[in-house]
Amino acid sequence: MLRQGEELRRALAEKMQMHYQVLLEATTGLVAQRLREKETDVQKAVRHNAKLEAREVQLNSEVQTWQERAREHETTTVALRSQLQAGYYWVIEMIFRWWVVT
């Protein structure tokens, strides 16, 4: 009877060991699959980030171009405003001379 109990205990221990082994293998497989999925997600994020960084470089270049054009237009505006003011003073002077002469 003692021997039967020992054999039963050993059989139960083996069965539990096999059960844990199957459970461990299943868990390991799921973890490995999940890791592969996460690695794929990381690779996608890295590619997306690279695209965004390239777009940032392009947009910064465009911003510089537009800022340069704005500065050029500011220079033109100042020159035109100066010419307009000079023309205005010339007209005032001509009107004053005409008024003094007549």
C-alpha positions in Angstrom: 0.0 0.0 0.0 2.9 2.3 0.8 4.4 1.4 -2.5 1.1 2.2 -4.4 0.9 5.6 -2.7 4.5 6.3 -3.7 3.8 5.3 -7.3 0.7 7.4 -7.3 2.5 10.4 -5.9 5.3 9.9 -8.6 2.7 9.6 -11.3 0.9 12.7 -10.2 4.3 14.6 -10.0 5.1 13.4 -13.6 1.7 14.5 -14.8 2.0 17.9 -13.1 5.5 18.2 -14.6 4.2 17.4 -18.1 1.3 19.8 -17.6 3.7 22.6 -16.5 6.0 21.8 -19.5 3.0 22.1 -21.9 1.9 25.3 -20.2 5.4 26.8 -20.4 5.8 25.9 -24.1 2.4 27.4 -24.9 3.3 30.6 -23.0 6.7 30.8 -24.6 5.1 30.5 -28.0 2.6 33.3 -27.2 5.3 35.5 -25.8 7.5 34.9 -28.9 4.6 35.8 -31.2 3.8 38.9 -29.2 7.5 40.0 -29.4 7.5 39.5 -33.1 4.4 41.6 -33.4 5.9 44.4 -31.2 9.1 44.3 -33.3 7.0 44.7 -36.4 5.3 47.7 -34.8 8.6 49.2 -33.8 9.9 48.8 -37.4 6.8 50.5 -38.7 7.2 53.3 -36.2 10.9 53.8 -37.2 9.9 54.0 -40.9 7.2 56.4 -40.1 9.5 58.5 -38.0 12.1 58.6 -40.8 9.4 59.8 -43.2 8.3 62.5 -40.7 11.9 63.6 -40.3 12.4 63.9 -44.0 9.2 65.9 -44.3 10.4 68.2 -41.5 13.7 68.8 -43.5 11.6 69.6 -46.6 9.3 71.9 -44.7 12.2 73.7 -43.0 13.7 74.3 -46.5 10.4 75.7 -47.8 10.1 77.9 -44.8 13.6 79.3 -45.4 12.7 79.9 -49.1 9.5 81.8 -48.1 11.3 83.8 -45.5 13.9 84.9 -48.1 11.2 85.9 -50.5 9.4 87.8 -47.8 12.7 89.7 -47.0 13.1 90.4 -50.7 9.6 91.8 -50.9 10.2 93.9 -47.8 13.2 95.4 -49.5 11.1 96.1 -52.6 8.3 97.6 -50.5 10.7 99.9 -48.7 12.1 101.1 -52.1 8.7 101.6 -53.6 7.5 103.4 -50.5 10.6 105.7 -50.6 9.9 106.4 -54.3 6.3 107.1 -53.6 7.2 109.5 -50.8 9.7 111.3 -53.0 7.1 111.6 -55.8 4.6 112.9 -53.2 7.1 115.6 -52.1 7.9 116.4 -55.7 4.2 116.9 -56.5 3.8 119.1 -53.3 6.8 121.1 -54.4 5.4 121.6 -57.9 2.0 122.7 -56.5 3.8 125.1 -54.2 5.9 126.6 -57.0 2.8 126.9 -59.2 0.9 128.5 -56.4 3.8 131.0 -55.7 4.2 131.8 -59.4 0.5 132.5 -60.0 
